[in-house]
């Protein structure tokens, strides 16, 4: 993986995080590679923790069907580590379609290649998902 020293890679990550937070999956899709690897290491309930390609995009497409709003706030993209991975953190202040508040905190790591996110690894509190009736 090339070092992500270009500000454009950081911008791509920030735009993608903000698009998902706004449930603008069309915009997010434009920033994600077709072969995106979406890793959710803390996902529970027997659901797959790694989604690749079409499965990753299908997961993203489900978000507006589950949430009325996601509203990512406190988005901080720290930039690239020495390995080229871009680190970010953000907080959700959302609401499910069932009317249940959904507030979680995330730390995520991204690989960017050819102006597309190729890997999105996201850590979150799985207990919040269960409490919202989503897990």
C-alpha positions as CSV (number, residue, x, y, z in Angstrom):
1,X,0.0,0.0,0.0
2,X,1.4,3.4,-1.0
3,X,1.8,6.0,1.8
4,X,-1.2,8.3,1.7
5,X,0.6,11.6,1.8
6,X,-1.6,13.4,-0.6
7,X,-4.3,15.6,1.0
8,X,-6.7,14.2,-1.6
9,X,-6.7,10.8,0.1
10,X,-7.6,12.4,3.4
11,X,-10.2,14.5,1.6
12,X,-11.7,11.3,0.0
13,X,-12.0,9.7,3.4
14,X,-13.6,12.8,5.0
15,X,-16.1,13.1,2.1
16,X,-17.0,9.4,2.4
17,X,-17.5,9.5,6.1
18,X,-19.7,12.6,5.9
19,X,-21.7,11.1,3.0
20,X,-22.5,8.0,5.0
21,X,-23.3,10.1,8.0
22,X,-25.8,12.1,5.8
23,X,-27.1,8.7,4.4
24,X,-26.0,9.9,1.0
25,X,-25.0,6.4,-0.1
26,X,-24.9,7.5,-3.8
27,X,-22.1,10.0,-3.0
28,X,-20.4,7.5,-0.7
29,X,-20.5,4.9,-3.5
30,X,-18.6,7.3,-5.8
31,X,-15.8,7.3,-3.3
32,X,-15.6,3.5,-2.7
33,X,-13.8,1.0,-4.8
34,X,-15.9,-1.7,-6.5
35,X,-13.9,-4.3,-4.6
36,X,-14.2,-2.5,-1.2
37,X,-13.4,-4.5,1.8
38,X,-15.6,-3.4,4.7
39,X,-14.3,-4.8,8.0
40,X,-16.5,-4.5,11.2
41,X,-14.5,-6.4,13.8
42,X,-16.9,-5.7,16.6
43,X,-20.1,-6.7,14.7
44,X,-22.1,-9.1,16.7
45,X,-25.1,-11.4,16.4
46,X,-23.3,-13.9,14.1
47,X,-23.3,-11.3,11.2
48,X,-20.2,-11.4,8.9
49,X,-17.5,-9.1,10.1
50,X,-15.9,-8.8,6.7
51,X,-17.9,-7.8,3.6
52,X,-16.2,-7.6,0.2
53,X,-17.3,-6.0,-3.1
54,X,-21.0,-6.3,-3.7
55,X,-21.7,-7.4,-0.2
56,X,-20.0,-4.3,1.2
57,X,-22.0,-2.1,-1.1
58,X,-25.2,-3.8,-0.3
59,X,-24.5,-3.2,3.5
60,X,-24.0,0.5,2.8
61,X,-27.2,0.6,0.7
62,X,-29.2,-0.8,3.7
63,X,-28.3,2.1,6.0
64,X,-31.0,4.5,4.7
65,X,-33.5,1.7,5.1
66,X,-32.6,1.3,8.7
67,X,-32.0,4.9,9.8
68,X,-34.0,8.1,9.5
69,X,-30.8,9.9,10.2
70,X,-27.2,9.0,11.1
71,X,-25.7,12.5,11.5
72,X,-22.0,11.9,12.0
73,X,-20.5,14.7,14.1
74,X,-17.1,15.3,15.6
75,X,-15.5,14.0,12.4
76,X,-11.8,14.1,12.7
77,X,-9.6,12.6,10.0
78,X,-6.2,12.3,11.5
79,X,-4.4,11.7,8.3
80,X,-2.1,8.9,7.2
81,X,0.0,6.7,9.5
82,X,3.5,5.7,8.4
83,X,2.0,2.7,6.7
84,X,-0.3,4.9,4.6
85,X,-3.5,3.9,6.4
86,X,-5.7,6.9,7.2
87,X,-7.2,7.1,10.7
88,X,-10.4,8.8,11.5
89,X,-12.9,9.1,14.4
90,X,-16.5,10.2,14.5
91,X,-19.7,10.1,16.5
92,X,-23.2,9.3,15.3
93,X,-26.3,11.0,16.6
94,X,-28.9,9.0,14.7
95,X,-32.4,7.8,14.8
96,X,-33.6,4.4,13.5
97,X,-36.8,4.1,11.4
98,X,-38.3,2.5,14.5
99,X,-37.8,5.8,16.4
100,X,-35.0,4.6,18.6
101,X,-32.0,6.9,19.2
102,X,-28.7,5.6,17.9
103,X,-25.6,7.3,19.3
104,X,-22.3,5.6,18.9
105,X,-18.6,6.4,18.6
106,X,-16.3,5.1,15.9
107,X,-12.6,4.7,15.2
108,X,-11.9,3.8,11.6
109,X,-9.0,3.1,9.3
110,X,-9.0,3.5,5.6
111,X,-6.9,2.4,2.6
112,X,-7.2,4.6,-0.5
113,X,-6.0,3.6,-4.0
114,X,-6.6,5.5,-7.2
115,X,-8.9,8.0,-5.5
116,X,-11.2,5.3,-4.1
117,X,-11.4,3.8,-0.6
118,X,-10.4,0.1,-0.9
119,X,-10.7,-0.8,2.7
120,X,-12.9,0.7,5.5
121,X,-12.2,-0.9,8.9
122,X,-14.6,0.5,11.6
123,X,-14.6,-0.1,15.3
124,X,-17.8,0.9,17.3
125,X,-19.6,-0.1,20.5
126,X,-21.7,-3.2,19.6
127,X,-23.9,-2.8,22.7
128,X,-25.3,0.4,21.2
129,X,-26.4,-1.5,18.2
130,X,-28.1,-4.2,20.3
131,X,-29.8,-1.5,22.5
132,X,-31.2,0.1,19.3
133,X,-32.7,-3.2,18.3
134,X,-30.4,-3.6,15.4
135,X,-28.2,-6.5,16.5
